Amino acid sequence: MKKSIFLIALLLVSMSLSAAKKGPKQGMVTRIDPTDWYCGLKDASLQLMVYGQGIRDAEFSTDYAGVRLDSLVRLDSPNYLLVYLNVEGAQPGVMNLKFTLGGKKQTVKYTLKAREKRGEERMGFTNADVLYMLMPDRFANGDTTNDQIAGMNTYKCDRTQHSLRHGGDLEGIRQHLDYFNELGVTALWFTPVLENNSPDSYNGYSTYHGYATTDYYRVDPRFGTNEEYRRLTDEAHQKGLKVVMDMIFNHSGFEHPWTHDMPTHDWLNLPEWLTQSGGKSDPRGTDFLQTSYKLTPVKDPYASKIDMKETVDGWFVPTMPDLNQKNPHLMKYLIQNSVWWIETVGIDGIRMDTYPYADADGMAQWMKTLHTEYPHFNVVGETWVTEPGYTAAWQDNPKRADRSYLPTVMDFTFFDRLDKARWEETDGWWNGFNRIYNGLVYDYLYPNPSSVMAFIENHDTDRFLKNGCDTLALKQALALLLTMNRTPQLYYGTEILMNGTKEKTDGDVRRDFPGGFPGDKADAFTAEGRTAEQQAMFTWLSRLLHWRQGNELITKGRQTQFIPYHGVYVIARQHKGRTAMTILNGTSKPATFSAKRYAEIIGSHAEGRDVITGRTVTLKGDFQLQPRQTLILEF
């Protein structure tokens, strides 16, 4: 019975999604965003962005019970009309939206839907989770029929080219949900799945990565449909997996309608150069200003106006128009879009790309709205500066006048220091794991260190293994990542020793997962398809991940770290009489673990259990560590 009810509910949701996605097709109104909406939200204000030739001058009315018209905003472009409604007293149903323009009338059916749960019931990811980041185009191709979609801007699907589309999709991810359970991760972060209808460039680049949105309410059809996204999320939830959606407010794709028909003159930052380029994305010979990529001015109390302008207003690249979050109507549009995806698909978190490049006040408004509606939801912002003081300033702190409301920030400090430490011998002062120690001492700057997302690699960095296969260094990095006071994030393929660098192209660190595509010679989704080395790494990591699951010792335990001593670095966690010690030999020579030095943690315990192998290790005296050995003990 429960299964039948679920299938019926899923069918109704799919029908609603299909109807909403199609929207109005004939008459003066060609489209309305959002495509439908929900009753019972704390913020009763609903902005409808109405598209249509000359629609700005239309008159509007609706007689739906509990809905009132607050205002009509007639923008600079004649082809947009903003309708602001108050739906506080409305019940679910279908509204008649009535438009009159030049003697012509059109009625558009618009659905107000019931929410599946209250905002307080939506639980986001936490430090108890381990996020697994993957790129849908590069993970698995579960439906080859969507590799080529008629009517989209010109593109190729060619796996021999690093920077073109490879054909991975949401169905491929869905078919491998059991793999994530086997590995032991608990949350999935996909790079953006929304439509990226940009043509391939003349020099062989595409927007397979998803960071150039051209439709905020539509999954890219090469990845699947809105309905398939919902199905994937529902089935992930059934298997105990959360889903984190990657979003971008800083910029859109060049082929978004806003680029060529801006709703207002200030919808984009610095759009003047488009006139010089004739509406093309070629910046040569124009006043195009690209961002400096230097994020420090955003928090610099002495920042010059020109530095701020270059950072925040400059475009990320010429093909990604920079959105102006200072425009209140644009910000309302983006805020509503986040709410719509939470309610429609049931995502469990958001990762916001290029967070400091956008207007800080606008982003704070977005976060405050989400926090009010979904107090237990989580958002992580990409804050790519390698100083903890900078990163900490972005995490929400109620005591700050410029409160951000952002609960989670990304720990580029850990990534950067680990990248340097792995090549060094841990000495008595600054090198090796001293870098990690000296980074964590600044955790007092964070309002909530456990809600800082740490990682050892991602889609924008070299793979941790570079072009090699140093499993000793990888195990040390993963042991730290998964046992210290952080929210950990893994990158797809680490568990099977995928490597690569950005020397030639970003695509080299975004290779296809072996076994995810038709014709693959090896299938690393199965033990039989992995090499002996891959299987050994998978087993090691899987054991650590499963030990971490639901383990309050790691997620709630008090952390103690010790200054590296004779090359050995130790981090301990303690909770309700239980202790875990992560012990790392940061040198390429044998080292001695001096039990007496760690007596405050060991106490009266005579032995500990190796959480990977299960073997017993005596703690009564000193013992030897092999070069670059990793040891995680529990007692």
Secondary structure, 3 states (H helix, E strand, C coil): CHHHHHHHHHHHHHHHHHHHHHCCCCCCCCEEECCCEECCCCCCEEEEEEECCCHHHCEEECCCCCCEEEEEEECCCCCEEEEEEECCCCCCEEEEEEEEECCEEEEEEEEEECCCCCHHHCCCCCCCCCEEEECHHHHCCCCHHHCCCCCCCCCCECCCCCCCECCCCHHHHHCCHHHHHHHCCCEEEECCCEECCCCCCCCCCCCCCCCCCCEEEEECCCCCCHHHHHHHHHHHHHCCCEEEEEECCCECCCCCHHHHCCCCCCCECCCCHHHHCCCCCCCCCCCCCECCCCCHHHCCCCCCHHHHHHHHHCECECCECEECCCCHHHHHHHHHHHHHHHHHHCCCEEEECCHHHCCHHHHHHHHHHHHHHCCCCEEEECCCCCCHHHHHHHCCCCCCCCCCCCCEEECHHHHHHHHHHCCCCCCCCCCCCHHHHHHHHHHHHCCCHHHEEEECCCCCCCCCCCCCCCHHHHHHHHHHHHHCCCEEEEECCHHHCCCCCCCCCHHHHCCCCCCCCCCCCCCCCCCCCCCHHHHHHHHHHHHHHHHHCCCHHHHCCEEEEEEEECCEEEEEEEECCEEEEEEEECCCCCEEECHHHHHHHHCCCCEEEECCCCCEEECCCCEEECCCCEEEEEC
